[in-house]
Amino acid sequence: MSTKELPEPSGKVALVTGGSRGIGYGVAEALVARGDRVCITGRGEDALKEAVERLGADRVIAVPGKAHDEAHQAAAVEATMEAFGRVDFLVNNAGTNPVFGPIAEMDLNVARKVFETNVISALGFAQQTYRAWQKDHGGAIVNIASVAGIAASPFVGAYGMSKAAMINLTLQLAHEFAPTVRANAIAPAVVKTKFAAALYEGREVEAAAAYPLGRLGEPRDVGGAAAFLTSSQSDWITGQTLVVDGGIFLNAGVG
């Protein structure tokens, strides 16, 4: 995306966690494309620098760090406020899934790590943005959950449990932060990212055939949903989980 292609600034600012690649990058790209200024976070400094260059350094800043680190959460919000003077939108996308296998054999410390990164960090960022700006000025929060959080998810059980918790976190935030702040979640099915590669790599055609819409998701699909849920068009929507799944849940019917 070149600077010449960017629209006039919208006056709005977003913080997108895990924004250097994959779904997070797709969300940041969608928000920048409509004129928002954005702060992205992530663990890799080089990946963040590359993302800022592609998105536009005049509209985007990056703060490296680990999502579950409270000091990083505070630093990211502070940097956003210093650079742009506000933080209207928070998109909690940072997540991890370091284990693949049955939960009966899962190391509980691994499960704790998944919840710390996927759920507790989202709560921490929500607290920080609420105190810094949203409590007095309003805004919106979007939590990137997963269809794994609303159905059984064989071999990624810890991830699915954490995403179910994230959906409930969304409900709690929507209730407690109303009426000034709206909170919603997005539950994607398999999206073509490095994070989800194990679910389709080497068998993409076969995996896509299960979807009524005939393809796997792309980061832009989630980016568009996040742009909607942080826009004035969704001003009367809060506490909801938007399933973005290419129709895969249609296959759960009988017959």
C-alpha positions in Angstrom: 0.0 0.0 0.0 1.6 3.3 -1.1 1.1 6.6 0.6 -0.5 8.0 -2.5 -3.3 5.4 -2.2 -4.2 6.3 1.3 -7.3 8.3 2.0 -7.4 11.4 4.2 -6.9 10.5 7.9 -10.1 9.5 9.6 -9.1 11.0 12.9 -9.4 7.6 14.6 -6.6 5.5 16.0 -6.3 1.7 16.6 -4.0 -0.6 18.5 -3.7 -4.0 16.9 -1.8 -6.7 18.8 0.1 -9.3 16.8 -0.1 -7.0 13.8 3.1 -7.8 11.9 1.7 -10.6 9.9 -1.3 -12.9 9.3 -4.7 -11.9 10.6 -3.3 -9.0 12.6 -1.6 -7.5 9.5 -4.9 -8.0 7.5 -6.7 -6.0 10.2 -4.1 -3.3 10.3 -4.2 -3.0 6.5 -8.0 -2.7 6.5 -7.9 0.1 9.1 -5.1 2.0 7.4 -6.9 1.7 4.1 -9.9 3.6 5.5 -7.7 6.3 7.0 -7.1 5.2 10.6 -3.7 5.5 12.2 -2.5 2.3 13.8 -0.1 1.0 16.3 0.9 -2.7 15.8 2.6 -5.0 18.3 4.5 -8.2 18.0 7.5 -10.2 19.2 9.7 -9.8 16.1 11.2 -6.3 15.6 12.3 -7.1 12.0 8.8 -8.3 11.1 7.3 -5.2 12.7 9.6 -2.9 10.8 8.7 -4.5 7.5 5.0 -4.3 8.3 5.3 -0.6 9.1 7.1 0.0 5.8 4.4 -1.8 3.8 1.6 -0.1 5.6 3.1 3.4 5.7 5.4 4.9 8.3 3.4 8.1 8.3 0.3 6.2 9.5 1.7 3.3 11.5 4.0 2.8 14.5 5.2 -0.5 16.0 6.0 -1.5 19.6 7.8 -4.9 20.0 7.1 -7.1 23.0 5.4 -10.1 24.4 1.6 -9.8 24.6 1.3 -11.2 28.1 3.9 -8.8 29.5 2.1 -6.1 31.5 4.9 -3.7 31.0 4.7 -4.2 27.2 0.9 -3.6 27.3 1.4 -0.4 29.1 4.2 0.7 26.8 2.2 0.0 23.7 -0.8 2.1 24.9 1.5 4.8 26.0 3.4 4.9 22.7 0.0 5.1 20.8 -1.1 8.0 23.0 2.2 9.8 22.6 2.2 9.3 18.8 -1.4 9.9 18.0 -3.1 11.4 21.1 -5.8 8.8 21.4 -6.7 5.1 21.0 -10.2 4.6 19.8 -10.0 0.9 18.9 -8.3 -2.1 20.3 -8.0 -5.3 18.3 -6.8 -8.2 20.4 -5.3 -10.6 17.9 -2.1 -11.8 19.5 -2.3 -15.5 20.2 -0.4 -18.8 20.5 -1.0 -22.5 20.0 2.2 -24.3 20.9 0.7 -27.8 21.3 -1.1 -30.2 18.9 -2.6 -33.3 20.5 -5.2 -34.7 22.8 -5.9 -32.8 26.0 -5.7 -36.0 28.0 -1.9 -35.9 27.5 -1.4 -32.1 27.6 1.2 -30.5 29.9 -0.7 -28.2 32.1 2.0 -25.6 32.0 1.5 -25.4 28.2 -2.2 -24.9 28.8 -1.4 -22.1 31.2 0.8 -20.4 28.6 -2.0 -20.6 26.0 -4.5 -18.9 28.4 -1.9 -16.3 29.5 -1.2 -15.3 26.0 -4.6 -15.6 24.4 -6.9 -14.5 27.2 -5.1 -12.7 30.0 -3.2 -10.5 27.6 -6.4 -9.4 25.9 -7.9 -8.4 29.2 -4.7 -6.5 30.1 -4.7 -4.6 26.8 -8.4 -3.8 27.3 -7.8 -2.5 30.8 -5.0 -0.3 29.5 -6.8 1.2 26.6 -10.0 1.7 28.7 -8.1 3.7 31.3 -6.0 5.7 28.8 -8.8 6.8 26.4 -11.9 4.8 26.0 -13.5 5.3 29.4 -13.9 9.0 28.8 -14.1 9.2 25.0 -15.6 5.9 23.9 -14.4 3.4 21.3 -14.6 -0.2 20.4 -12.8 -3.5 21.2 -12.6 -6.4 18.8 -11.3 -9.8 20.1 -10.1 -12.2 17.5 -11.5 -15.5 18.7 -12.0 -18.7 16.6 -14.6 -21.2 15.6 -12.5 -23.5 17.8 -14.0 -21.6 20.7 -17.6 -22.5 19.8 -17.2 -26.1 18.8 -15.1 -29.1 19.8 -11.6 -28.8 18.3 -9.8 -32.1 18.3 -6.0 -31.8 18.8 -6.1 -28.0 19.5 -8.1 -28.3 22.7 -6.2 -25.7 24.8 -6.5 -23.2 21.9 -10.2 -23.9 21.6 -10.7 -23.5 25.4 -8.8 -20.2 25.4 -10.9 -18.9 22.5 -14.1 -19.8 24.3 -12.8 -17.9 27.3 -12.1 -15.0 24.9 -15.7 -15.0 23.7 -16.9 -14.8 27.3 -14.3 -12.0 28.0 -16.0 -10.2 25.1 -19.4 -10.5 26.9 -17.9 -9.2 30.1 -16.2 -6.2 28.5 -19.4 -5.4 26.5 -21.4 -5.4 29.7 -19.0 -3.5 32.0 -17.7 -1.0 29.5 -21.1 0.1 28.1 -22.3 2.5 27.1 -19.2 4.3 26.0 -17.3 1.3 24.7 -18.5 -1.6 22.4 -16.9 -5.0 22.5 -17.4 -7.7 19.9 -15.5 -10.8 18.8 -14.7 -12.4 15.5 -14.5 -16.2 15.2 -12.7 -17.2 12.0 -12.4 -20.7 10.6 -9.1 -21.6 9.0 -7.4 -18.6 7.5 -4.3 -19.0 5.3 -1.6 -17.8 7.6 1.7 -19.1 8.9 0.0 -19.6 12.3 -2.5 -22.0 10.8 -0.3 -23.6 8.2 -0.4 -27.0 10.0 -4.1 -27.2 9.3 -3.9 -27.0 5.5 -0.3 -27.1 4.3 0.1 -29.7 1.6 -3.6 -30.3 1.4 -5.2 -26.9 0.8 -7.4 -28.1 -2.0 -8.8 -30.9 0.1 -9.2 -28.6 3.1 -10.9 -25.9 1.0 -13.4 -28.4 -0.5 -15.1 -28.7 2.9 -16.1 -25.1 2.8 -19.4 -24.2 1.0 -17.7 -21.1 -0.3 -14.9 -23.2 -1.8 -11.9 -21.6 -0.3 -10.0 -21.0 3.0 -10.1 -17.7 4.6 -7.7 -14.8 3.9 -6.5 -12.2 6.4 -8.4 -9.6 4.4 -11.7 -11.5 5.3 -11.1 -10.9 9.0 -9.8 -7.4 8.3 -13.0 -6.4 6.7 -15.0 -7.8 9.6 -12.9 -5.9 12.1 -13.2 -2.7 10.0 -17.0 -3.1 10.2 -17.1 -3.7 13.9 -15.0 -0.6 14.6 -17.1 1.6 12.3 -20.2 3.7 12.9 -22.2 1.2 10.9 -22.0 -1.1 13.9 -22.8 1.5 16.5 -25.7 -0.6 17.9 -23.8 -3.9 18.0 -22.0 -5.1 21.2 -21.4 -8.3 23.0 -21.6 -10.3 19.7 -19.4 -12.9 18.1 -19.3 -12.7 14.3 -18.5 -16.0 12.7 -16.4 -15.6 9.6 -16.1 -19.2 8.4 -16.8 -19.5 4.7 -19.9 -21.5 5.6 -18.1 -24.4 7.2 -20.7 -24.6 10.1 -23.4 -25.3 7.5 -21.9 -28.8 7.2 -23.0 -29.5 10.8 -26.6 -30.0 9.8 -28.4 -33.4 9.7 -28.9 -35.0 6.3 
